[in-house]
Structures are given as C-alpha cells and as structure tokens.
Amino acid sequence: MFPRSYYAVLRVPEDADPAAIRHAYRTLVRRFHPDAGIGSSAQKFREVTEAYDVLSDAQRRHDHDIDLARSRAHSHVRPEPLIPNTSRHVVFRHPAFGIDQEIVRMFQMMEDIFGQIW
C-alpha cells in the first residue's frame, strides 16, 4: 500500500511554504468541519487534520517526503510486453490506461512501410 500524499489532501504543491499549508488547512477545516452543515464530513475533517499535523512539523514532513519518494520509485508500472499478433493490429496494453491507440497506429504505419514486423 502506498502512503497517501498529504499534499494532495491539502491541495497544495509539494514545495508549498508553511504559510500556504496553513492557509489550505484553515480553508478545508472550515469546509469539512462536522458542525459546518452542508459539505461537512467528519472523515475528510480527520484526513485534513492529520495531513496538517504531518506537514506542519518539519521532521515529520521530511519523513513523509522520503516515504513518497520511495513509493514513487517502487511504483513504476511496467506495461505488458508487445506480443506478436497474427492479426494486423498490434496491441499495447498498459494496466493504468488501457489500449494506447497511438502505438497501434505507429506499428501499423511501420508495417505498411517495412512489411510484417514480427
């Protein structure tokens, strides 16, 4: 399981200064406070509070940045390899995006120019 980005929770960039983090926190707390009425959410309120607790402390923020960097380094999704296909269409499947039509068109163009690739 990858750690949740507290920057995304507070909707601030990763290089945000403490004033921007505090401003985002106060805005979201007012919006999601359980007593606020419309749009209130206790779960979102807890998430925003937890994110601010981590990002407002310099050491905890540094640790969170390291965890995010590690998770990004290990989360590289490798696409399935190109598999020779007997049909005219070569399919490139990526787990996150489905079929990439640009790659299919590129291989079709290469087959038209150079003949059967496989």
Backbone as CSV, one residue per row, in Angstrom:
resi,resn,N_x,N_y,N_z,CA_x,CA_y,CA_z,C_x,C_y,C_z
1,MET,0.847,-1.179,0.000,0.000,0.000,0.000,0.888,1.237,0.000
2,PHE,0.572,2.170,-0.866,1.361,3.368,-0.969,0.869,4.409,0.026
3,PRO,1.798,5.192,0.578,1.351,6.221,1.525,0.535,7.292,0.819
4,ARG,-0.431,7.819,1.519,-1.279,8.874,0.970,-0.499,10.179,0.981
5,SER,-0.586,10.910,-0.096,0.101,12.192,-0.190,-0.699,13.238,0.579
6,TYR,-0.118,13.730,1.642,-0.789,14.761,2.423,-0.859,16.078,1.660
7,TYR,0.024,16.241,0.685,-0.047,17.430,-0.154,-1.336,17.400,-0.983
8,ALA,-1.690,16.222,-1.465,-2.931,16.088,-2.236,-4.151,16.308,-1.349
9,VAL,-4.075,15.861,-0.114,-5.199,16.053,0.809,-5.443,17.539,1.039
10,LEU,-4.364,18.286,1.243,-4.490,19.725,1.479,-4.559,20.543,0.186
11,ARG,-4.358,19.869,-0.939,-4.437,20.513,-2.256,-3.408,21.624,-2.408
12,VAL,-2.176,21.303,-2.022,-1.065,22.243,-2.168,0.064,21.540,-2.910
13,PRO,0.948,22.287,-3.574,2.100,21.649,-4.218,3.100,21.159,-3.165
14,GLU,3.957,20.256,-3.575,4.915,19.671,-2.629,5.961,20.673,-2.143
15,ASP,6.153,21.752,-2.853,7.125,22.749,-2.412,6.456,23.933,-1.714
16,ALA,5.240,23.724,-1.234,4.489,24.803,-0.573,5.167,25.216,0.726
17,ASP,5.134,26.511,0.986,5.711,27.020,2.234,4.702,26.826,3.377
18,PRO,5.155,26.946,4.623,4.262,26.730,5.770,3.030,27.634,5.777
19,ALA,3.155,28.851,5.269,2.000,29.752,5.232,0.926,29.235,4.273
20,ALA,1.335,28.714,3.135,0.376,28.170,2.172,-0.295,26.915,2.722
21,ILE,0.470,26.095,3.424,-0.092,24.883,4.040,-1.110,25.270,5.112
22,ARG,-0.768,26.243,5.931,-1.685,26.694,6.986,-2.962,27.279,6.389
23,HIS,-2.825,28.062,5.330,-3.988,28.654,4.674,-4.904,27.565,4.088
24,ALA,-4.298,26.581,3.417,-5.085,25.481,2.845,-5.775,24.690,3.951
25,TYR,-5.068,24.460,5.032,-5.641,23.720,6.163,-6.849,24.462,6.729
26,ARG,-6.701,25.731,6.981,-7.808,26.504,7.569,-9.017,26.557,6.638
27,THR,-8.766,26.679,5.357,-9.864,26.708,4.388,-10.615,25.383,4.381
28,LEU,-9.871,24.274,4.350,-10.516,22.960,4.289,-11.183,22.582,5.611
29,VAL,-10.601,22.995,6.725,-11.205,22.688,8.030,-12.559,23.376,8.151
30,ARG,-12.630,24.624,7.708,-13.925,25.315,7.744,-14.957,24.615,6.862
31,ARG,-14.493,24.105,5.739,-15.412,23.452,4.802,-15.912,22.109,5.316
32,PHE,-14.998,21.304,5.887,-15.351,19.941,6.274,-15.663,19.761,7.749
33,HIS,-15.662,20.803,8.531,-15.941,20.660,9.959,-17.319,20.025,10.147
34,PRO,-17.420,19.039,11.064,-18.696,18.338,11.251,-19.857,19.257,11.619
35,ASP,-19.595,20.399,12.213,-20.665,21.323,12.592,-20.960,22.364,11.508
36,ALA,-20.267,22.261,10.370,-20.408,23.288,9.335,-21.712,23.170,8.558
37,GLY,-22.308,22.010,8.538,-23.565,21.853,7.809,-23.328,21.243,6.445
38,ILE,-23.772,21.922,5.395,-23.657,21.392,4.034,-22.189,21.225,3.669
39,GLY,-21.861,20.066,3.129,-20.486,19.787,2.728,-19.602,19.305,3.854
40,SER,-20.147,19.172,5.055,-19.323,18.735,6.173,-19.101,17.231,6.095
41,SER,-17.953,16.804,6.572,-17.609,15.388,6.552,-16.586,15.139,7.658
42,ALA,-16.965,14.290,8.596,-16.054,14.000,9.707,-14.806,13.284,9.219
43,GLN,-14.964,12.397,8.244,-13.805,11.662,7.730,-12.840,12.615,7.020
44,LYS,-13.353,13.481,6.160,-12.494,14.447,5.477,-11.838,15.396,6.481
45,PHE,-12.580,15.770,7.500,-12.040,16.641,8.541,-10.837,15.976,9.211
46,ARG,-10.966,14.679,9.531,-9.849,13.947,10.158,-8.662,13.844,9.203
47,GLU,-8.920,13.592,7.912,-7.831,13.496,6.934,-7.076,14.827,6.821
48,VAL,-7.817,15.909,6.754,-7.197,17.231,6.627,-6.383,17.558,7.876
49,THR,-6.931,17.233,9.042,-6.224,17.496,10.293,-4.948,16.666,10.386
50,GLU,-5.028,15.396,9.997,-3.845,14.529,10.021,-2.789,15.043,9.050
51,ALA,-3.214,15.456,7.857,-2.270,15.979,6.870,-1.575,17.229,7.397
52,TYR,-2.322,18.118,8.017,-1.711,19.339,8.558,-0.762,19.018,9.705
53,ASP,-1.137,18.064,10.552,-0.253,17.681,11.654,1.102,17.207,11.139
54,VAL,1.096,16.454,10.051,2.351,15.941,9.493,3.121,17.047,8.781
55,LEU,2.443,17.817,7.938,3.149,18.816,7.125,3.568,20.053,7.903
56,SER,2.968,20.300,9.045,3.361,21.470,9.826,4.590,21.198,10.678
57,ASP,4.923,19.942,10.912,6.114,19.570,11.673,7.232,19.273,10.668
58,ALA,8.362,19.960,10.790,9.444,19.852,9.804,9.986,18.428,9.686
59,GLN,10.217,17.758,10.811,10.772,16.409,10.763,9.773,15.414,10.172
60,ARG,8.527,15.510,10.593,7.515,14.604,10.062,7.278,14.855,8.573
61,ARG,7.360,16.117,8.152,7.207,16.433,6.723,8.354,15.842,5.925
62,HIS,9.566,15.941,6.446,10.729,15.364,5.780,10.561,13.844,5.639
63,ASP,10.126,13.184,6.707,9.891,11.737,6.656,8.810,11.386,5.640
64,HIS,7.763,12.190,5.588,6.684,11.953,4.630,7.196,12.110,3.191
65,ASP,8.036,13.120,2.940,8.606,13.318,1.606,9.461,12.130,1.193
66,ILE,10.219,11.585,2.129,11.050,10.419,1.838,10.168,9.214,1.507
67,ASP,9.106,9.004,2.282,8.189,7.894,2.013,7.537,8.031,0.644
68,LEU,7.145,9.243,0.287,6.548,9.463,-1.032,7.546,9.175,-2.144
69,ALA,8.780,9.626,-1.972,9.804,9.390,-2.995,10.072,7.901,-3.154
70,ARG,10.145,7.175,-2.046,10.365,5.727,-2.118,9.205,5.026,-2.807
71,SER,7.987,5.410,-2.465,6.828,4.751,-3.065,6.752,5.038,-4.557
72,ARG,7.127,6.246,-4.962,7.127,6.565,-6.387,8.212,5.798,-7.125
73,ALA,9.348,5.594,-6.483,10.433,4.861,-7.127,10.068,3.396,-7.325
74,HIS,9.301,2.835,-6.398,8.956,1.419,-6.471,7.611,1.170,-7.129
75,SER,6.890,2.221,-7.487,5.554,2.016,-8.040,5.518,2.121,-9.549
76,HIS,6.681,2.146,-10.180,6.689,2.242,-11.630,5.961,1.042,-12.222
77,VAL,4.903,1.315,-12.934,4.111,0.256,-13.524,4.702,-0.078,-14.880
78,ARG,5.137,-1.290,-15.021,5.694,-1.710,-16.292,4.576,-2.207,-17.189
79,PRO,4.523,-1.709,-18.409,3.474,-2.178,-19.301,3.726,-3.617,-19.728
80,GLU,2.660,-4.285,-20.135,2.811,-5.633,-20.653,3.653,-5.561,-21.920
81,PRO,4.468,-6.571,-22.179,5.302,-6.520,-23.377,4.449,-6.641,-24.637
82,LEU,5.008,-6.155,-25.735,4.331,-6.325,-27.013,4.353,-7.799,-27.386
83,ILE,3.222,-8.321,-27.686,3.109,-9.738,-28.009,2.841,-9.858,-29.504
84,PRO,3.597,-10.705,-30.195,3.323,-10.879,-31.619,1.876,-11.307,-31.813
85,ASN,1.246,-10.711,-32.784,-0.157,-10.965,-33.024,-0.324,-11.376,-34.474
86,THR,-1.142,-12.368,-34.723,-1.339,-12.817,-36.090,-2.229,-11.868,-36.872
87,SER,-3.005,-11.068,-36.161,-3.857,-10.107,-36.860,-3.034,-8.893,-37.267
88,ARG,-3.653,-7.969,-37.934,-2.971,-6.770,-38.408,-2.686,-5.792,-37.270
89,HIS,-3.412,-5.870,-36.185,-3.281,-4.899,-35.116,-2.364,-5.407,-34.023
90,VAL,-1.383,-4.583,-33.667,-0.524,-4.865,-32.535,-1.093,-4.092,-31.357
91,VAL,-1.331,-4.761,-30.256,-1.990,-4.127,-29.127,-0.987,-3.919,-28.009
92,PHE,-0.911,-2.707,-27.529,-0.078,-2.358,-26.385,-1.014,-2.090,-25.227
93,ARG,-0.937,-2.913,-24.200,-1.832,-2.754,-23.061,-1.045,-2.190,-21.886
94,HIS,-1.563,-1.150,-21.339,-0.988,-0.545,-20.150,-2.018,-0.686,-19.039
95,PRO,-1.626,-1.244,-17.865,-2.607,-1.515,-16.820,-3.379,-0.287,-16.357
96,ALA,-2.779,0.874,-16.448,-3.452,2.058,-15.934,-4.313,2.754,-16.986
97,PHE,-3.972,2.620,-18.261,-4.638,3.427,-19.272,-5.371,2.629,-20.338
98,GLY,-5.269,1.316,-20.325,-5.943,0.536,-21.355,-5.110,0.514,-22.624
99,ILE,-5.747,0.520,-23.754,-5.051,0.412,-25.034,-4.620,1.800,-25.500
100,ASP,-3.374,1.913,-25.874,-2.842,3.172,-26.369,-2.918,3.167,-27.897
101,GLN,-3.846,3.910,-28.444,-4.118,3.878,-29.877,-2.971,4.459,-30.706
102,GLU,-2.196,5.381,-30.133,-1.093,5.961,-30.888,-0.038,4.916,-31.212
103,ILE,0.219,4.028,-30.282,1.218,2.976,-30.515,0.706,1.996,-31.552
104,VAL,-0.586,1.682,-31.498,-1.175,0.792,-32.501,-1.001,1.394,-33.882
105,ARG,-1.312,2.697,-34.033,-1.170,3.360,-35.328,0.284,3.408,-35.786
106,MET,1.209,3.596,-34.841,2.617,3.632,-35.201,3.064,2.291,-35.775
107,PHE,2.669,1.199,-35.142,3.058,-0.115,-35.639,2.385,-0.427,-36.974
108,GLN,1.169,0.017,-37.154,0.504,-0.190,-38.434,1.242,0.563,-39.538
109,MET,1.689,1.772,-39.255,2.429,2.554,-40.223,3.768,1.882,-40.543
110,MET,4.443,1.352,-39.516,5.717,0.673,-39.737,5.520,-0.585,-40.573
111,GLU,4.409,-1.298,-40.357,4.129,-2.488,-41.167,3.881,-2.107,-42.615
112,ASP,3.221,-0.975,-42.832,2.968,-0.528,-44.201,4.271,-0.177,-44.910
113,ILE,5.222,0.388,-44.158,6.490,0.803,-44.757,7.452,-0.371,-44.915
114,PHE,7.643,-1.155,-43.844,8.675,-2.185,-43.827,8.145,-3.599,-43.995
115,GLY,6.864,-3.771,-44.028,6.294,-5.112,-44.105,6.047,-5.671,-42.711
116,GLN,5.789,-6.945,-42.656,5.467,-7.593,-41.366,6.636,-7.464,-40.411
117,ILE,6.385,-6.921,-39.216,7.435,-6.709,-38.223,7.804,-8.021,-37.548
118,TRP,6.834,-8.783,-37.208,7.089,-9.997,-36.449,7.454,-11.085,-37.378
